[in-house]
Amino acid sequence: MMETVQQILKRLKSLANPANIAGMQRFGIKSAKMLGLSRPQLRQIAKETPKNHQLALDLWQTEYLEARVLGSLIDEPDKVTEKQIDAWVADFDNWDICDQCCTNLFRKLPFAFKKVNEWGNRSEEYVKRAGFALLAFMAVHAKKESDETFIKFFPLIKKASTDERNFVRKAVNWALRNIGKKNLKLNKAAIKLAKEIVQMDNRTAKWIAKDAIRELTSIAVIARLN
């Protein structure tokens, strides 16, 4: 029988680990309502919980970080709307819930690339991060997409490369590196873009580009792509 949101929340609270919260906060995972559960714990609970769209929505409304991560794991992609994920992304208050939603759910949606473009152009820190984190995950998982699908996001990456906020710049760098590790053509294209970005008169842009060039030209990456 399907557990109710109250039953699941009771279960999550029974596993609460306040000692973990301080450690999470040191890594920038801060939220108004946290229980301190590990991600493996949540994935195990998700395995034991049948997929259910309404339950995912109800878990999100509890505002608990762990309940929201669980909601992203058990939602049904074919029932998710743009309106829903726009509302969820507006609630993001740390990088962890952003990245969890992007990898667990958003990357599986037919409008994922549309959201990369929309969110990547937004100003809010975690909305903007979501755009580039989603692009980074799509670079890994969208195996049937053409190279051009990713190249068309290069102007967006270049535009965002001057954003000095830590969680945005890291996501921009991450997206650039992941695209450059897809295949040799995209590797060369991403390195070329990084060399353009490194010429910009901006400290953040230079960091993003130099870090990407270092990885994308590494012996390990080139050997794997060959």
C-alpha positions in Angstrom: 0.0 0.0 0.0 1.3 3.5 -0.9 2.6 5.4 2.1 1.2 8.8 2.7 3.3 12.0 2.9 2.8 12.0 6.7 4.0 8.4 7.0 7.1 9.1 4.8 7.9 12.3 6.7 7.6 10.4 10.0 10.1 7.8 8.6 12.5 10.5 7.5 12.3 12.2 10.9 13.0 8.9 12.6 16.3 8.7 10.7 17.2 12.4 11.4 20.9 12.9 12.2 21.5 16.4 13.6 25.2 15.8 13.6 25.2 15.5 9.8 23.6 18.9 9.4 26.6 20.8 10.6 28.8 18.9 8.1 26.3 19.6 5.3 26.3 23.3 6.1 30.0 23.5 6.0 29.7 22.4 2.3 27.2 25.1 1.5 24.1 22.9 1.9 21.9 25.2 3.9 18.1 25.0 4.1 15.5 26.2 6.6 14.3 22.6 7.2 16.9 19.8 7.3 17.0 16.4 8.9 20.6 15.4 8.1 19.9 12.2 6.1 22.5 11.0 3.6 21.9 10.7 -0.1 22.3 6.9 -0.1 19.7 6.7 2.7 17.3 8.7 0.5 18.0 6.6 -2.6 17.3 3.5 -0.6 13.9 4.9 0.5 13.2 5.9 -3.1 13.8 2.3 -4.2 11.2 1.1 -1.7 8.7 3.8 -2.7 6.6 3.3 -5.9 6.8 6.2 -8.3 4.0 8.6 -7.6 3.6 12.1 -9.0 1.1 13.4 -6.4 3.3 12.1 -3.6 6.3 13.9 -5.1 4.3 17.1 -5.1 3.2 16.6 -1.5 6.7 15.9 -0.4 7.9 19.1 -2.0 5.3 21.1 -0.1 6.7 19.9 3.3 9.7 22.1 2.6 12.1 19.6 4.2 15.3 19.3 2.1 15.3 15.5 2.3 11.6 15.2 1.5 12.2 17.4 -1.6 15.2 15.2 -2.7 13.0 12.2 -2.3 10.2 13.8 -4.3 12.7 14.4 -7.2 13.5 10.6 -7.1 10.0 9.3 -7.1 8.2 11.7 -9.4 6.9 10.4 -12.8 8.6 12.3 -15.6 5.6 11.9 -18.0 3.4 13.8 -15.6 5.8 16.7 -14.8 5.0 20.0 -16.3 7.1 23.1 -17.0 5.0 25.0 -14.5 5.9 22.5 -11.8 9.7 22.6 -12.3 9.6 26.4 -12.7 8.0 26.5 -9.2 10.4 24.0 -7.8 13.5 25.8 -9.1 12.2 29.1 -7.6 12.3 27.3 -4.2 16.0 26.2 -4.5 18.0 27.6 -1.6 21.2 25.5 -2.0 23.3 23.8 -4.6 22.4 20.3 -3.4 18.7 20.4 -4.0 19.4 22.1 -7.4 21.8 19.4 -8.5 19.6 16.5 -7.1 16.6 17.7 -9.0 18.5 18.2 -12.2 20.0 14.7 -12.2 17.1 12.8 -10.7 14.3 14.3 -12.7 14.8 17.4 -14.9 17.3 15.8 -17.3 14.6 13.2 -18.2 12.0 15.7 -19.3 11.3 16.5 -23.0 11.7 20.3 -22.4 15.1 20.0 -20.5 17.1 21.9 -23.1 14.5 24.6 -23.2 15.0 25.1 -19.5 18.8 25.2 -19.8 18.3 28.3 -22.0 15.6 29.9 -19.8 17.3 29.3 -16.5 20.8 30.0 -17.8 19.6 33.5 -18.7 18.0 34.2 -15.3 19.7 36.2 -12.5 18.7 34.3 -9.4 21.8 32.3 -8.2 20.3 28.8 -7.9 18.0 29.2 -10.9 21.0 30.1 -13.0 23.0 27.3 -11.5 20.1 24.9 -12.4 20.5 25.9 -16.1 24.1 25.0 -16.2 23.9 22.0 -13.9 21.2 20.6 -16.1 23.3 21.2 -19.2 26.2 19.4 -17.5 24.0 16.4 -16.8 22.5 16.4 -20.3 26.0 16.3 -21.7 26.5 13.0 -19.9 23.0 11.4 -20.3 21.6 12.8 -23.6 23.6 10.3 -25.7 21.5 10.6 -28.9 21.7 14.4 -29.1 23.7 15.9 -31.9 26.9 17.9 -31.3 25.1 21.0 -32.6 22.6 20.7 -29.7 25.4 21.4 -27.3 27.4 23.9 -29.4 24.4 26.1 -29.6 24.8 26.7 -25.8 28.3 28.1 -26.2 27.2 31.8 -26.4 25.2 31.2 -23.1 28.3 29.7 -21.5 30.5 32.6 -22.6 27.9 35.1 -21.4 27.7 33.5 -18.0 31.4 33.0 -17.5 31.7 36.4 -15.8 29.3 35.6 -13.1 31.4 35.6 -9.9 29.0 33.8 -7.6 30.7 30.6 -6.6 27.8 28.2 -7.3 27.1 29.7 -10.7 30.7 29.8 -11.9 31.3 26.2 -10.8 28.3 25.1 -12.8 29.3 27.0 -15.9 32.7 25.4 -15.7 31.2 22.0 -15.1 28.9 22.3 -18.2 31.8 23.4 -20.4 34.0 20.5 -19.2 31.3 17.9 -19.6 30.5 19.0 -23.1 34.2 18.8 -24.0 34.4 15.2 -22.7 31.6 13.9 -25.0 33.6 13.2 -28.1 36.6 14.6 -30.0 34.6 17.1 -32.1 33.1 18.6 -29.0 36.4 18.4 -27.2 38.0 20.6 -29.8 35.0 23.0 -29.9 35.0 23.3 -26.1 38.7 24.0 -26.0 38.3 26.7 -28.7 35.5 28.3 -26.7 37.6 28.2 -23.5 40.5 29.9 -25.3 38.1 32.7 -26.3 36.8 33.0 -22.7 40.4 33.1 -21.2 41.0 36.3 -23.3 38.2 38.1 -21.5 39.2 40.8 -19.0 37.5 39.0 -16.1 39.0 37.0 -13.3 36.1 34.5 -13.1 36.0 33.9 -16.8 39.8 33.2 -16.8 39.4 30.7 -13.9 36.5 28.9 -15.7 38.4 28.7 -19.0 41.9 27.7 -17.6 40.4 25.0 -15.4 38.4 23.6 -18.4 41.4 23.7 -20.7 43.6 21.9 -18.1 41.1 19.0 -18.0 40.1 18.9 -21.6 43.7 18.8 -22.9 44.8 16.2 -20.3 46.3 13.0 -21.4 43.6 11.0 -19.7 40.7 12.8 -21.4 42.3 12.7 -24.9 43.2 9.0 -24.5 39.6 8.1 -23.6 38.1 10.1 -26.5 40.5 8.5 -28.9 
